[in-house]
Amino acid sequence: DRHTIFPSTLATEEIQNLSKNEQMSETMFMGLRLVKRGILSEEFQSRFGVSLDHQYGKSIEKLIALNLLEWYNDNEKGRGLRLTSKGRLLANQVFLHFI
């Protein structure tokens, strides 16, 4: 019974199961909203069993070339992908590449 996993309350309007691709898309645009942190490559790989490069490589390359996304390295958490300052201004356009 799905209610034992996610109990329905008065605040629950609808329970929707997302496909793996939908979950990856949602992870991208929700994570990229975290301006400083963005999406951590290892966390994405661990969660979905596929790398960011494999799943979204062409879009990422294009958005980096347009100076909308950037890779960065965090010594503690590894490689991450985040919006540039220009990308933050055009975030909705960036998010469209991951839908």
N, C-alpha and C positions, 0 to 999 in steps of 0.2 A: 504494500500500500504506500503510495507516494507521500501521504500525510505523515507517516512515521519518519520520513527523511526530512521533510520540510513541512512542519505543521501549519495548517491553514489557520489564520486568525481573522478578525474583523478587518484588519489592515491589508490582508491578502486579497488582491483582486483576481489574480490569475497566476498559475504556475506554468512556466514554459521551459521545456527541455531544449537546450541549444545543441546543434550539431558541433562536431569538433572544429570545423571551419568557422562557424559562427562564434565559438568560444575564442578562437585565435584572433578573429577580427575585433571582437570586443576587448580582448586583452590589449591589443595594439592601441586602439584609440583611448581606452581608459588609462593605460600606462603612459602613453605619450602626454597625457594631461599633467602628469607629475613632472613638472618643468625641469627640475634638477636631476631627478633619478631616471626618468623615462622607463624604458624596457630593458631589463637585464637579460643578456643573451643566454646565460646558463639557466636562469629560472624558466625562460620560455622553453628551452630545450628539455629541461627536466619535466615540465608540466605536460608538454605536447609530444615529446619524442621526435621532434623535428627542429632543425635550427632556423633561426630568423632568416639567415641567408638562403636556405633551401626554400622556405615557404614564401618569402617576400623579396628575394634578392634583387630582381629587376626594378621593382618599385623603390626599394631602398636606395639603390645606385642612382636612379633618376632623381630622387628627392635630395640626395646628397649633392649631386651635380647642380641642382637648383638652389643650393644653400638653405634648404628647409629642414634637413635632418643632419645629425652628426653622430659619429661613433665617439665614445670616450672610454677611458680606462679608469676604473676605481680599484685601487690596490687591494681593498678588502672584498669587494663584491664582483670584480671582474669587468668584462666588457659590456657597455650599455649603449643604447641608441636613444637619442633624445631630440626634441625640437631645437632648432637654432632660434635666436631672437627673431629673425625674419620668419621662421617657421611658426613661431607662436602667433604672429600677426595673421598668418594664413592657415591656421591649424585645421579649420574645416576642410580646406582644399587638400591638405595632407591626409586627413582621415579618410577621404574618399578613395585613396589608393589601397586601403586595407579592408574595404567592404566587399 
